Amino acid sequence: MQFLTTERLHIAYREYGPPQGAPVFLLHGWPDDVHTWDALAPALAEQGYRVLAPSLRGCGDTRFRDSAIPRSGQLSALAQDVFDMALALDIRRFRVVGHDWGARAAYNAALLAPEKVERCVGISVGWGSNDPHQTLSLAQARNYWYHWYMATERGAVAVRKERRELAHLLWQTWSPGWQFNEADFRTTAHAFDNPDWASVTVHSYRHRWGWAESDPYYSALETELRRNSVITVPTLTLHGALDGANDPATSAQREHLFAAPYRRLLLDGVGHFPQREQPARVAQEVIAWLR
Protein backbone atom coordinates (compact mmCIF):
# COMPACT_ATOMS: atom_id res chain seq x y z
CA MET A 1 0.00 0.00 0.00
CA GLN A 2 1.22 3.49 -0.85
CA PHE A 3 0.15 6.85 0.56
CA LEU A 4 -0.25 10.41 -0.61
CA THR A 5 -1.57 13.57 1.01
CA THR A 6 -4.19 15.91 -0.40
CA GLU A 7 -5.74 19.01 1.15
CA ARG A 8 -8.22 16.96 3.18
CA LEU A 9 -7.05 13.34 3.17
CA HIS A 10 -4.16 10.97 3.63
CA ILE A 11 -5.08 8.53 0.84
CA ALA A 12 -3.98 4.91 0.85
CA TYR A 13 -3.75 3.36 -2.60
CA ARG A 14 -2.34 0.49 -4.58
CA GLU A 15 -0.41 1.03 -7.78
CA TYR A 16 0.14 -1.44 -10.61
CA GLY A 17 1.86 -1.30 -13.98
CA PRO A 18 4.54 0.94 -15.47
CA PRO A 19 4.75 4.48 -14.04
CA GLN A 20 4.91 5.90 -17.56
CA GLY A 21 1.69 4.14 -18.59
CA ALA A 22 -1.61 5.90 -19.26
CA PRO A 23 -3.23 6.42 -15.82
CA VAL A 24 -6.40 4.56 -14.85
CA PHE A 25 -8.15 5.14 -11.52
CA LEU A 26 -10.12 2.21 -10.09
CA LEU A 27 -12.71 3.34 -7.56
CA HIS A 28 -14.31 0.69 -5.37
CA GLY A 29 -17.83 0.71 -3.99
CA TRP A 30 -19.60 0.20 -0.68
CA PRO A 31 -19.42 -2.03 1.29
CA ASP A 32 -16.21 -3.06 -0.44
CA ASP A 33 -12.54 -2.15 -0.73
CA VAL A 34 -9.55 -2.19 -3.06
CA HIS A 35 -9.54 -6.02 -3.16
CA THR A 36 -12.50 -5.82 -5.50
CA TRP A 37 -9.91 -4.99 -8.20
CA ASP A 38 -7.60 -7.93 -7.51
CA ALA A 39 -8.30 -9.36 -10.98
CA LEU A 40 -8.89 -6.22 -13.04
CA ALA A 41 -5.90 -4.19 -11.82
CA PRO A 42 -3.22 -6.72 -12.92
CA ALA A 43 -5.05 -7.25 -16.22
CA LEU A 44 -4.91 -3.52 -16.94
CA ALA A 45 -1.27 -3.35 -15.85
CA GLU A 46 -0.43 -6.11 -18.34
CA GLN A 47 -1.85 -3.85 -21.04
CA GLY A 48 0.62 -1.15 -20.07
CA TYR A 49 -1.65 1.05 -17.98
CA ARG A 50 -0.59 2.75 -14.77
CA VAL A 51 -3.32 1.58 -12.42
CA LEU A 52 -4.19 3.50 -9.24
CA ALA A 53 -6.68 1.94 -6.82
CA PRO A 54 -7.34 4.12 -3.77
CA SER A 55 -9.22 3.32 -0.61
CA LEU A 56 -12.15 5.73 -0.67
CA ARG A 57 -12.67 8.17 2.18
CA GLY A 58 -13.79 6.33 5.29
CA CYS A 59 -12.38 3.02 4.04
CA GLY A 60 -9.23 1.05 4.70
CA ASP A 61 -6.17 3.08 5.65
CA THR A 62 -7.35 6.37 4.15
CA ARG A 63 -7.72 9.03 6.84
CA PHE A 64 -8.98 12.58 7.16
CA ARG A 65 -6.18 15.02 7.91
CA ASP A 66 -8.02 16.89 10.66
CA SER A 67 -10.75 16.08 13.15
CA ALA A 68 -12.57 19.29 12.16
CA ILE A 69 -13.11 18.17 8.56
CA PRO A 70 -16.71 16.96 8.09
CA ARG A 71 -16.96 13.21 7.52
CA SER A 72 -18.91 13.79 4.35
CA GLY A 73 -19.87 10.93 2.08
CA GLN A 74 -21.54 13.14 -0.51
CA LEU A 75 -20.89 12.02 -4.05
CA SER A 76 -19.31 15.29 -5.16
CA ALA A 77 -16.67 14.81 -2.47
CA LEU A 78 -15.76 11.40 -3.88
CA ALA A 79 -15.22 12.97 -7.30
CA GLN A 80 -13.10 15.76 -5.81
CA ASP A 81 -10.95 13.16 -4.06
CA VAL A 82 -10.08 11.73 -7.49
CA PHE A 83 -9.15 15.19 -8.81
CA ASP A 84 -7.06 15.86 -5.69
CA MET A 85 -5.27 12.53 -6.03
CA ALA A 86 -4.51 13.20 -9.69
CA LEU A 87 -3.13 16.63 -8.78
CA ALA A 88 -0.92 15.15 -6.07
CA LEU A 89 0.48 12.65 -8.59
CA ASP A 90 0.88 15.29 -11.32
CA ILE A 91 -1.59 13.48 -13.57
CA ARG A 92 -3.40 15.76 -16.02
CA ARG A 93 -5.49 13.26 -18.01
CA PHE A 94 -6.77 9.87 -16.88
CA ARG A 95 -9.31 7.13 -17.41
CA VAL A 96 -11.61 6.12 -14.58
CA VAL A 97 -13.42 2.88 -13.72
CA GLY A 98 -15.79 2.74 -10.78
CA HIS A 99 -18.12 0.28 -9.10
CA ASP A 100 -21.13 1.24 -6.94
CA TRP A 101 -20.05 4.37 -5.00
CA GLY A 102 -17.02 4.43 -7.25
CA ALA A 103 -19.22 4.41 -10.35
CA ARG A 104 -21.13 7.43 -9.05
CA ALA A 105 -17.81 9.17 -8.39
CA ALA A 106 -16.56 8.23 -11.87
CA TYR A 107 -19.65 9.60 -13.59
CA ASN A 108 -19.47 12.79 -11.54
CA ALA A 109 -15.80 13.24 -12.41
CA ALA A 110 -16.58 12.79 -16.11
CA LEU A 111 -19.38 15.35 -15.92
CA LEU A 112 -17.44 17.89 -13.88
CA ALA A 113 -14.08 17.71 -15.65
CA PRO A 114 -14.25 16.26 -19.17
CA GLU A 115 -10.93 17.95 -19.88
CA LYS A 116 -9.34 15.57 -17.36
CA VAL A 117 -11.30 12.34 -17.89
CA GLU A 118 -10.55 10.58 -21.19
CA ARG A 119 -12.83 7.57 -20.75
CA CYS A 120 -15.25 6.38 -18.09
CA VAL A 121 -16.61 3.01 -17.00
CA GLY A 122 -19.42 2.65 -14.46
CA ILE A 123 -20.23 -0.76 -13.01
CA SER A 124 -23.57 -1.65 -11.38
CA VAL A 125 -24.88 1.92 -11.41
CA GLY A 126 -26.55 3.89 -14.17
CA TRP A 127 -25.89 7.58 -14.70
CA GLY A 128 -28.75 9.85 -13.74
CA SER A 129 -29.69 7.83 -10.68
CA ASN A 130 -28.26 10.27 -8.11
CA ASP A 131 -31.21 12.67 -8.25
CA PRO A 132 -33.15 12.68 -4.95
CA HIS A 133 -36.30 13.49 -6.92
CA GLN A 134 -35.95 10.57 -9.32
CA THR A 135 -38.88 8.25 -9.90
CA LEU A 136 -38.43 4.89 -8.19
CA SER A 137 -40.29 1.71 -8.95
CA LEU A 138 -41.68 -0.15 -5.97
CA ALA A 139 -39.15 -2.91 -6.63
CA GLN A 140 -36.25 -0.45 -6.49
CA ALA A 141 -37.64 1.24 -3.38
CA ARG A 142 -37.59 -2.21 -1.78
CA ASN A 143 -33.99 -2.71 -2.93
CA TYR A 144 -33.08 0.54 -1.23
CA TRP A 145 -34.31 -0.57 2.18
CA TYR A 146 -30.86 0.04 3.67
CA HIS A 147 -30.99 3.67 2.46
CA TRP A 148 -34.23 4.22 4.36
CA TYR A 149 -32.89 2.27 7.35
CA MET A 150 -29.87 4.59 7.62
CA ALA A 151 -32.20 7.57 7.73
CA THR A 152 -33.19 6.38 11.20
CA GLU A 153 -31.11 6.38 14.34
CA ARG A 154 -31.66 2.64 14.64
CA GLY A 155 -30.07 2.19 11.21
CA ALA A 156 -27.15 4.45 12.07
CA VAL A 157 -26.49 2.38 15.20
CA ALA A 158 -26.55 -0.80 13.12
CA VAL A 159 -23.96 0.66 10.75
CA ARG A 160 -21.70 1.41 13.70
CA LYS A 161 -22.20 -1.76 15.72
CA GLU A 162 -23.10 -4.42 13.15
CA ARG A 163 -21.08 -3.28 10.17
CA ARG A 164 -19.77 -6.72 9.23
CA GLU A 165 -23.15 -8.38 9.62
CA LEU A 166 -24.81 -5.68 7.52
CA ALA A 167 -22.19 -5.89 4.77
CA HIS A 168 -22.37 -9.69 4.70
CA LEU A 169 -26.15 -9.59 4.35
CA LEU A 170 -25.91 -7.10 1.49
CA TRP A 171 -23.31 -9.17 -0.37
CA GLN A 172 -25.62 -12.17 -0.13
CA THR A 173 -28.78 -10.40 -1.24
CA TRP A 174 -27.21 -8.23 -3.94
CA SER A 175 -25.67 -11.21 -5.76
CA PRO A 176 -27.99 -14.13 -5.03
CA GLY A 177 -26.30 -16.49 -7.48
CA TRP A 178 -22.75 -15.81 -6.31
CA GLN A 179 -21.18 -18.01 -3.65
CA PHE A 180 -18.44 -15.70 -2.47
CA ASN A 181 -15.45 -16.94 -0.54
CA GLU A 182 -15.82 -16.13 3.17
CA ALA A 183 -12.08 -15.54 3.46
CA ASP A 184 -12.33 -12.91 0.72
CA PHE A 185 -15.14 -11.21 2.59
CA ARG A 186 -13.14 -11.16 5.83
CA THR A 187 -10.15 -9.66 4.01
CA THR A 188 -12.32 -6.89 2.61
CA ALA A 189 -14.18 -6.35 5.91
CA HIS A 190 -10.97 -5.06 7.54
CA ALA A 191 -11.55 -1.89 5.49
CA PHE A 192 -14.71 -1.27 7.51
CA ASP A 193 -12.65 -0.86 10.69
CA ASN A 194 -11.71 2.63 9.55
CA PRO A 195 -12.79 4.98 12.37
CA ASP A 196 -14.77 7.13 9.93
CA TRP A 197 -16.46 4.30 7.98
CA ALA A 198 -19.80 4.54 9.78
CA SER A 199 -19.97 8.35 9.74
CA VAL A 200 -19.11 8.61 6.04
CA THR A 201 -21.56 5.81 5.21
CA VAL A 202 -24.52 7.30 7.04
CA HIS A 203 -23.85 10.79 5.72
CA SER A 204 -23.57 9.50 2.16
CA TYR A 205 -26.94 7.80 2.13
CA ARG A 206 -28.70 10.55 4.01
CA HIS A 207 -27.20 13.29 1.86
CA ARG A 208 -28.18 11.78 -1.46
CA TRP A 209 -31.86 11.94 -0.45
CA GLY A 210 -31.66 15.41 1.06
CA TRP A 211 -31.67 14.22 4.68
CA ALA A 212 -28.24 15.60 5.61
CA GLU A 213 -26.47 18.90 5.04
CA SER A 214 -23.76 19.29 2.43
CA ASP A 215 -20.21 20.16 3.32
CA PRO A 216 -19.91 23.80 2.09
CA TYR A 217 -16.44 22.97 0.77
CA TYR A 218 -18.09 21.19 -2.17
CA SER A 219 -20.81 23.76 -2.87
CA ALA A 220 -19.47 24.69 -6.32
CA LEU A 221 -19.43 21.05 -7.39
CA GLU A 222 -22.92 20.49 -6.04
CA THR A 223 -24.18 23.49 -8.00
CA GLU A 224 -22.65 22.19 -11.23
CA LEU A 225 -24.05 18.70 -10.70
CA ARG A 226 -27.53 20.18 -10.31
CA ARG A 227 -27.08 22.44 -13.34
CA ASN A 228 -25.85 19.90 -15.86
CA SER A 229 -26.59 16.22 -16.42
CA VAL A 230 -25.06 15.44 -19.82
CA ILE A 231 -21.72 13.60 -19.84
CA THR A 232 -19.42 14.46 -22.75
CA VAL A 233 -16.87 11.69 -22.10
CA PRO A 234 -17.04 8.26 -23.83
CA THR A 235 -18.71 6.04 -21.25
CA LEU A 236 -19.38 2.33 -20.75
CA THR A 237 -21.91 1.00 -18.24
CA LEU A 238 -21.70 -2.63 -17.12
CA HIS A 239 -24.65 -4.00 -15.17
CA GLY A 240 -25.40 -7.45 -13.82
CA ALA A 241 -28.77 -8.82 -14.90
CA LEU A 242 -29.30 -10.22 -11.38
CA ASP A 243 -28.24 -7.12 -9.46
CA GLY A 244 -30.21 -7.03 -6.21
CA ALA A 245 -29.08 -3.54 -5.21
CA ASN A 246 -29.70 -1.57 -8.37
CA ASP A 247 -32.23 -3.24 -10.62
CA PRO A 248 -30.95 -3.37 -14.23
CA ALA A 249 -33.86 -1.15 -15.23
CA THR A 250 -32.22 1.72 -13.33
CA SER A 251 -29.43 1.92 -15.93
CA ALA A 252 -31.65 1.44 -19.00
CA GLN A 253 -32.58 4.16 -21.51
CA ARG A 254 -29.88 6.61 -20.43
CA GLU A 255 -28.59 7.42 -23.91
CA HIS A 256 -30.02 10.95 -23.81
CA LEU A 257 -27.67 11.77 -20.93
CA PHE A 258 -24.54 11.32 -23.06
CA ALA A 259 -23.13 13.56 -25.78
CA ALA A 260 -20.25 11.17 -26.53
CA PRO A 261 -20.01 7.48 -27.43
CA TYR A 262 -21.98 5.45 -24.89
CA ARG A 263 -22.57 1.74 -24.45
CA ARG A 264 -24.52 -0.24 -21.87
CA LEU A 265 -23.86 -3.95 -21.50
CA LEU A 266 -26.05 -6.26 -19.43
CA LEU A 267 -24.17 -9.25 -17.99
CA ASP A 268 -26.28 -12.40 -17.76
CA GLY A 269 -26.14 -14.43 -14.56
CA VAL A 270 -24.28 -11.68 -12.68
CA GLY A 271 -25.30 -9.79 -9.55
CA HIS A 272 -24.00 -6.56 -8.04
CA PHE A 273 -20.26 -7.39 -8.09
CA PRO A 274 -19.38 -8.17 -11.75
CA GLN A 275 -15.65 -7.55 -11.25
CA ARG A 276 -15.63 -10.23 -8.54
CA GLU A 277 -18.17 -12.60 -10.10
CA GLN A 278 -16.95 -12.61 -13.72
CA PRO A 279 -13.52 -10.96 -13.57
CA ALA A 280 -12.31 -12.20 -16.97
CA ARG A 281 -15.40 -10.90 -18.77
CA VAL A 282 -15.24 -7.55 -17.02
CA ALA A 283 -11.53 -7.18 -17.79
CA GLN A 284 -12.17 -7.95 -21.44
CA GLU A 285 -14.91 -5.34 -21.75
CA VAL A 286 -13.08 -2.66 -19.76
CA ILE A 287 -9.81 -3.09 -21.67
CA ALA A 288 -11.63 -2.92 -25.01
CA TRP A 289 -13.45 0.27 -23.97
CA LEU A 290 -10.40 2.03 -22.54
CA ARG A 291 -8.57 1.50 -25.82
N, C-alpha and C positions, 0 to 999 in steps of 0.2 A: 504494500500500500504506500502511495506517495501522498504528499500534502502540499497545499498552496494556500495562501492567505488573500482574501479579497477584503473589501471595505467592511463587510458584515460577518463573514464566515471564515473559519479554518476548514477547508474542504479536503476530505480524504478521497482519493481516487486511484483507480488502477489504469495503467497505461500499457498498451500492446503495440507491436509493430514498429517500423522504422520511424525515427523522429522527423525525418524529412518527408514522410508520407502525407497525403491529403488528410486533414483532420476529420474525424467522425466522433461526435459525442453520442454516447449511449446512456439514456436516462431511464432508470428503473421506475417501477410503480410502487403502489401501496396495496397490501402489506408485503413488501418484497425488499430485495437489496441487490447489490452489484453481482451476486452469484447468478442472477437470472440471465446474465450475459456470458456464462462460462463456455457456451458453445459458439455463440455468434462472434464474440470479440476475437478469438483466435482465427476464426474463418476470415474475418475482415482483415486482420493483420497479415494473413497469408497472401491477400490480394494487394498488399503494399500500403494499406491505410495506416495512419497513426490513430489508434483507437483510445479514447479517453472515457472511462466509465466512473463517474463520481457517485459517492453516496449523497443522496439528496439531503437537504436540510432536515434535521431531526432524525436522521438515520445513520446507523453505523458509527464511524469515528468522526464524522463531520460535526463541528461545534460552532455555536455562535461566539463571536469575539467578546461580547459584553453582556452582562446580565440585564442591562437596560434595553437591549434590542428586543422588540416584540417577537414572540415566537409565532410568527405568521406562517400559515400554510397556504395563503392565497396564491392562485395560479400565476398571477403576474410576477410574484416574487420568485417562483421557480424558473420562469423564463429569464429574469434578470440575473439569477445565479449563473445561468449558462453564459450570458454575455460577460459577466464579471470574471468567470473562469477563463474564457477565451482571452480577455484583456490581460489577465495575469500571465498567460502563457504566450502572449504576443501572437495570437492567432486572429487573422482578419477575416477569413472566409472559412466556413466549415459546413459539413453535412451533419444532420441530427436524426437520430432514431430514438423513439421513446415508446414506452409501454405504460398504459394506465395513467397514473399521475404524470409520468414522463412523456406520454403522448400528448397530454394537454399542454405541458410545458413546451414541447417541440412545435406544436401548432402555433402556440402563442409567439414563440421566437420567430417562426417563419412569417407570421403576420406583422409583427412589430419591427423586424429588421431584415427585410428581404435582401438588402445589400450585404448582409453577413451570412445568411443561410443559403447555401447552394441547392440543397435537396433535403427533403423531409420525409420521414416515414413515421406513421402513427400506428400503433398496434393495440387493438382491443378497444379503441375509442374513436368515435367519429367526430370530425370537426363540426362546430356549431352546437355542440351539446353542453356547453358551459353556461348558457343563458339561464338565469334563475326563473325566467318567465316562459321557458320552453314548454311545449305541450308534452305531457307524459302519458303513455298508455297505462292502463291499470297494471299490466304485466310488468312494465318497467318501474312503476311506483313500488310494486312488491319487491322487485330486485333491489331497490334502493332502501330497503328497510333499515340498513345500518346507518344511512345518512340521517334518517328521521330519529333513530335511536340516539345518535350522538347529539342531537339537538336538545336532549334531555339531560339532566344531571345524572340520572341513573346510567345513561349510556356513556357519559364522560368518565364516570367511576369505573365502568367495565373496561374502557380503553386503558385506563391507568393500571387496574388491578388484575385484569384477565386478558392482557394483550396477546399472549401466546394462544390461549384458548380461542379467542375471537379470530385471530389470523388463521388458525388451523381450520376452524369452521368455514371461513370464507374460501379458503383454498379448496376444500371439499365441495362446497356447493357451487362455486363458480366454474369448476371443471369436473362435472360429474362423471365423465368417462375416463378421467386420468387418475391412475394409481401412483401418486407421487411417492418418492422415497422419503421415509420419515427422517433419515439422517440428513437429507438435503434440506428438509424443512427446519430442523434444529440448527443447522449451520446458518441459514438465513435469519432465523429468529433472534440470533445474537444482535442483529442490527436494531432490533426493537428495544434493546436495553439502553439506547441513547437517552440521556436524561430529559431531552426535549421531544421525544417521539410522541408522547401522548398529547402534549400541548399543541404541537404543530398539526397533528392529526385532527383533533377536535376543531381547531380553528379553521382548518382547510374545508372541512365538510360544512361547518356552520357558515363560513364566509360565502361559499359558492351559492347558497340559497338566501343570502341577505340576512342571516341571523347573527352575524358578528361584524364588528367594525373592521375596516381596512387599515393597514398600516399606511399612514400618510406618505411615507417614503416612496411608495409605489403609485401615488395618485396620478402622475402623468401617464404611466402605463395603463392604469385602469381606465382613464379617459379615452385613450386610443383604442383599447379593446372594445369599449362600448360604441365608439364612433364608426369603426370599420370592421367588417367581417369577411372580406374577400382576401384569400391568400394568393399571392402572386409568385409562389415558389413551387416548382414541380414536386408533387406530393403523392405518396403511396399510402393507402390505408389497408392494413391486414386485420381481418376480424374472424375469430373462430365461430363456426356455425352453431356451436353448443355453448356459447358464452352465457354463463348464468349471472354475470354482473351487469354487463351492458348487452342487452338483446341485440342481435345483428341488425334489426330494423333501425336501431338508433344511428347507424352509420350509413344507411341507404339514402339514395337520392340527395346527395350533397354536392353534386357537380356544379350547381349554380354558385357555390361558395369558393370556387377556384377560377382564377384567371391565368392559369398555367397548366401544363399537362398534369392530369390527375387520373389515378387508377385505384379502384377498390377491389380487393380480392377476398372472397369468402373461403375459409379453410374448412373443409368438411371434416367432421369427427373431432374437432378441436374446441376446447373451452376457452377460458379467459387468459391462459398463459401459453400462447403459441410458441414462443421462443424456448420454453421448457418442454412442451409436449411434442412438438415436431421441429426440433432445432435445425435439421438439415434442410427441410422445406423453407423455413423462414430465412435461413442464411442464403439459400439460392435466390429467393425473391428479393431480399434486401440488396444483395450484391448486384444483381441485374439492374435494380432501380438506381442505385448510387452511381453506376457507370453512366 
